[in-house]
C-alpha cells in the first residue's frame, strides 16, 4: 500500500473540525517549528525534501522561497493559489473540502518560513462551498490560538484571509492572481520584476499551490530527508492525481512518485482499468494543457522503458513522444473517443479564458477553435490540418504568460499523434457526427506495431 502524507486522515469522520484534526496530530508541525526551528531552518528542510511545485510547473519550492527579497521594513506576503481551473484537475478542491486544517497549518508554516505576517488564499469563484469550509476552519484556528497575534506565545503574528476570484482561468497564473487580488482586471504582468521582488502591492510575494503548501506539514513533521526518501530521483514525495475519463474508478489518488503509469491505470488500487472492457486509445496525464499521449506511449516511453509517474519519465523524449506531469489531471480516453472533438473542446476553453492581452493568444485561440469546429462538423479541408499546425506554432512561446502554450500544446500533440484521424474527418465528414461516441481508426492502433 502506497504511503499517504496528505490524505492519511481524510477518511476519519469529522476531520474537517478542529478538535478531530488536532486529536489526530494536527498543528504538531507548527508547534515544532515555532518552538525549535528558525524560519531559515524550515526553508532548509523544504530544500532538502526536494519538494517541487504541485500546481503544474514543478519548480523546486525551497529554491523559489529563497528568492524572496527581504528589504528592511517592507512586509512580505504568501499567496495560496487555490484557483484550480485546469480542466481535468480537481485534487485541490478535494484536499480543501476534506482536510481544510492541513492547508491552514501549511500556510502558517510557510508564512513563518518566509517572514510573512499577512497571507491570502485566493480561491476559485466556483468553489464557494469550499470557501465556507475554509472560513470555518480559519475561525477555529483563530479561536485556538494558531492565527492572530503572538501565536502560541511564540512572538510570531499571522493573519490569514480567503479571497474568492470570479471564475477566471487566467487568474491561476501568479501575476494575474496578484492583479485580481489587488482589485484589478486579472491580466498577467510582464516579468521581471518577479513577484519575489515586487508582487502584491509591490511587496515581496511568494505564490504556491494548495497541494505544495499542504506538503510542508509532513516535511516539517518528519524532516526533509524523510520526504526526499519517498519517490524517485528529483521527483520526491507523494502527488495527488485527479483521475477521470473512461476508467472504472475515477477520483483523487495520492501516489508515491515513481509508480508506473501502467500500475496507476490498471491497478484496482487506483484507476482500475478501462471502463466496459474497452481498449485504451489515449491519455492526457497532467491536465488539459499538456500534450496528449497515444495508447502506445502511455505506459511505455519511445525507448520501450516503463513510463513512470514522475516529472522526468512523463516528459521523456520531449513533446515528440512525451508529455508532462503538470497539475496531475489524468484524463483517459477509450477507443470510442474522438480526438478531434476533444481537442476542439479544449480549444473552446482556452479561447474563452484568454485575457486577450497578447495578440497571438487572443486571435490564435479563436482561430484554432473555428478551424477545429469546421473539421469536427464536416466542413473541413485537408489544408486546415496544416493551418492548425501553423497557428499553434505561432502562439507557443509568443505570449506574456503560459496560457498561449497551454492552448497550443494539445493541438500540436493531437495532430502529431492522430493526424490520420484529422484526415478521416475531412474524407468522411459525416461519419463522426452520425456516431454517438466518435471514432477510432485502425491506423491509430497499427502504429504500435510499426
N, C-alpha and C positions, 0 to 999 in steps of 0.2 A: 504494500500500500504506500502510495506516494505521501511524503511528508507535507503537511499543510502548515503554513505560517500565518496566513491572513484569514483563512476560513476555518481554522481549527475549532473555534467555538460557535460557528454560525448555526449549528444545529440545536444549540442549547435554548430551551424555551425562555423567553423574556430577556434574551441577551441585549436587546435594544436598550433596556433600562439600566441606569447607573448601578444600582445595587447588585444586579446579577453580573454585570460586566466586571465590577470591582471584585466580587467574590471569586471570579474566575481569572484573577491575575491582572485585571485592568489597572492601568496607571502605575504599574510597578516599574516600567521603564522610565517614566517621568521622575518617580521617586529616586531611582538610581542615578539619573543624570543630574538632578538638582542637588543631590547630597554628595556625590562622589566624582562628578565629571565636570570639567570646564567646557565651555562652548567649543573650543578647539578640539577637545577630546572626542566630542560627538561627531564633529566633521571628520576626524581621523578614522573613527570606526566605520563611517559611511564610505570613506575612500577604500578602506581595507576590504569592505564587503563586496566591492565590485558592482554595487547596485547601479543599474542603468535605467534611464527614464522609461517608464512604462506607458507613456502616452503615445508613443509611435517612433520617435527619433532614436531612442536607445542611447542617448548621450550619457556618459558617466556622471552620476548625481553628485558625488563628492567633489569632482573637478568643477562642476557647474557652481556649486556652493562656494568654492574657493575663489571664484572670480568676483564675488560681490565687493563693491567698493565700500570703504569704511571711513568716509570723511567725518571728522570730528564735529559733533553737534547736529548731524543730519540723520533723521530717522530712516530706518530700513523697513522693508515690508516683505512678507511672504504671501504669495497668492497661490491658492489651490485651484487648479484648473479642473472643475467638475462640469465643464461644458461638453459633455460626452455626446457628440453629434455624428460621429462616423458611422455610416450605415454598416450594420453587422456587428456593432460593438455595444455591449450593454453590461459589462462587468463592473464598472464603477458604480452604476446605479444599484446593482445587487449588493455591492460592498457597503454603500452608504445606507441603504434601507435595512440591511441585515445587522451590521455591526457598526453603527454610527460613531460610537465612542472610540473605536480603533482609529478612525480618521482624526478625531479631535485630539487624541493622545499623540498621534504623529505630527499634527500641527503644532502642539506645544513643544515637542522635542525639536522639531525643525526650526521653529521660531527662536528657541533658546540657542541653538547652534549658530544661527545667523545673526543673532542680536536684534531681533525684531520684537517690538512691543505692541504692534497692532497688525493683525493678519486677516486675510479675507478668503472665504470660499466662494468662488464665482460658479454658480450652478446653472445648468441648462434650464431655460424657461419652462420647458415641458415637464420638468421634474418637480412640480410644485408640492406634490405629496411627500417627496423625499426631503424637500426643503423644510417642511413641517417636522419631519422626523429629526433632522439635524438641529433645528432650532430648539426642540425639546431637550435633546441631548446636551446642547451647549448650555441651556439654562441649568440642567442638572450639574454640569461641570462647574459652573459659576457657584452654584449653591453649596458645593462640596469643596470649594477652595482650590480648584485646579485651573481656574481662569480668574482674571482680575488682578488686583494689587497684591504684591508680596505672596506669590503662590507658595503655599505650604511653608511659609516662613523663610523662603529662600532668598528673598530680595528681588526676584525676577517678576516683572509685570507683563501681562499679556491680555489684550482684548481681542476677541475673535468675532468676526461678522460674517453673515451669509448674504450674498447679493445675487438675486436671480437675473439672468440675461433675458433676452426677448426671443430666444429660439433661433439665433443666427449661427450657422456652422462656422463662419469665418472667425467668430469670437473664440474658437478653440485655439487659434493662433495667438501666441502670448502677447504680442504688442497690440493686436486688435482687442484682446481681452482687457488690457490695461486702458485702452481708449474708451471702451464701453464702461468700465468701472469708474472712470472719471466723468461719465455722463455725456460722452461724445458719441458720434457715429462710430461703429466698430470697424474702422479701416486699419489694416496693418500699417506699421510705421517702417520707414526706411531704417536700416541698420548699417553701420553704427550711427548713434550710440546704442549699445545693447542695454537691456533692462537692468543688468547687474550694475551698470554705471548710472543710467538715467531711465527709470521705469515709471512707476506710479507716482504722479505729482513730481516728476523729475527727480525722484529719490531712488537710491539703490534698491533693486527689487529682484527677487527670485520667484519664478513661476514653475511649479511642479504639479504633476498629475496626481489624482486621488490615490491610485494604487502605489505610486512612488512614495508619497508621503506616509501612507499606512505602513509600508515596508520598513520604515525607520524604527518602528516599535520593536519587532523581533530582532533587528540588528543591534539595538541598544541592550535589549534583554539578554541576548545570547552572545553578543560580540561579533564584530565584523568578520573575523576569521571563520567562525562557525557558519555564518551566512555564505561566505565565499566557498566553503566546502561543499555546498549544495549546488548542483548544476554542472556545467561543462565549460571549461576554458574561460573565456571572457563573458560567457552567458551564465551568470551566477544567480543562485536563489531560486525562488518559485515565480510563476507567472500565472495571472488569471487569464483564461481564454473564454471568449464568448463563442460558443459553437451553435451554428444554426444551419438551415437548409435541409437537404434531403437525407437526414440521418435519423437513426432510431431514438437517440437520446440527446436532444438539444438542451442547452443550459450553460451555466457558468462552471468551469472546472479550474481548480488550482493544480498546476502541474509543476514538477521539478524540471527546470530547463535541461534539455538533453534527452528527454524521452523521444522515441522515434515517432514520426508523423503517422506511420502505419499503425503503431500501437494506439496512438491517440484516436485515430479514425475508426479502428475496427474493434478495439478492446471494449468489453462490457463495462469496464471501469469508467470509460469516457463516452465517446460518441456512439459506440455500439454498432457500427457498420452502416451501410447504405439502406435506406428505408425501402421496404417492399421487395427486397432482394434484387434491386436494380444494379446496373453497372455504374461505377464512378466515371464521370465524364471530366470534371474539372474541380478546382478548389481555389478559393481566394483565402490565403492563410492569415492575412493581417488587417482585415477591414477593406472597405470598397476602394480605397486609394492605392492599394498595392497591386502589382501585376498578377493576373490570373495564371494558374498553372494547369496545363492539360493533364489528364489522368496518368500518363506515363512519366511525368516529372513531379507528381505529388509525393510519392513515397520513396522515390529514388532520384538522386542527382543525375546530371548528364554523364557522370563518370561511373554510374552504376552503384554508388555508395548509398547507404541508408540515409534518407533525408531526416534530419533531426529537428525538433522544436527548439532551435537556438537562433540567435541573430545571424550567426555565421553560416550555418548549414542552409537555412532558407534562402539566403542571398547568394549561395554558391553558384558561380558561373555568371553572375550579374543578371541583368534583366533578360538576357537571351535565353537562359534556362532556369533562372531563379526568380525569387520574389523577395518579400520582406516579412519579418515577424510583426512589424507595425504595432497596432494597438491590440492585436490578439483577436480580431474579429474573424473567426474561422468559418467561412461560408462554403458549403459543399453542394455541388450540382450533380444530379444523376443524369443518366443517358437521355432522358426526355427533355432536358432543359435547353432552351435556345440561347446561345451565347450572344447573338446579335441583339435579341430582346433585352437581355440582362445588361449588356453594355450600353444600350440606349437608355435604360432606366438609370444607370449610374450617371450618364452624361446629363440627363434631365436634372438630376440632383445638383451637380456641380454648376450647371448653368444658373439654376435658381439661386444657389448660395454664393455665387461670386459677388464680391462687393462692388465690382465694376471699376475699381481704381486703375487697373492696368489693362491697356488695350488688348494684348494677346489673350488674356483670360476673359475679359468682358465680351469680346467679339468671337474668340475662338471656341469657347464652350458652347455658345449658342449655335454656332455654325456646325459643330460636331453633332449636337443634338438633332438639328434639322436633317443632316445627311443620314444619320443612323435611323431616324424616323422614316425617312424615304426608303431606305433599304428594308426595314422591318415590314413596312406596309405595302411592299410590292411595286415601288416606283423607282427603285434604284438602278443605276447603271454601273458597269464594271469599273469605269474610271472613278466612281465615288469612293472605292476602296483606297485607291492611291491618294485621292484628295483627303480622306480622313487621316491617312498616314502623314501627309504633308502638314495638315493643320496641327496635329498633336506635336509634331516635331518643332513647330514654330512657337508653341505655347511653352513647352518644357524649358525650364531654366531662364525664362524671359519675364518673370513676374516678381513683384516685391516679396510675396510670401509663397509658401509651398502649395497653395490651392491649385495653382496652374499645373504644377507637376502631378498633383493628385488627380486632376481631371485628365491629363494626358496619358499617364501610365496604363490605366485599364484599357484604353482604346488601343494603344500600341501593342500591348500584350495579347489582346483578343485577336488583332489582325495577324500578329506574328505566329500564333499557335493555331488559329482557327480560320485562316484565310479561305479554305475550301467552303466553310460554312457561310461566309460573306458572299462568295461567288454563287453558292447554291441559292441564296436569296435573290440574286439577280436573275439566274437562269430559271428558277422555279418560283416566281414571285407570289403565287397564291397558296402554295402548299403549306407554308409555315402558318399562315392565317387560318387555314382550314383545320389545323391540328390544335387540340386542346393544350398541349404541353410544349409545342415547339418541334424540334427535330434533332436527329443525330445522323451524321453521315458516316458511312463505313470508312471513308478515307481518314477521318479523325482517329479511329481506333486502329487503322492499319499502321499508323505512324510508329507505334510501339515496336513493331517488328521490322521497321525499315532499317 
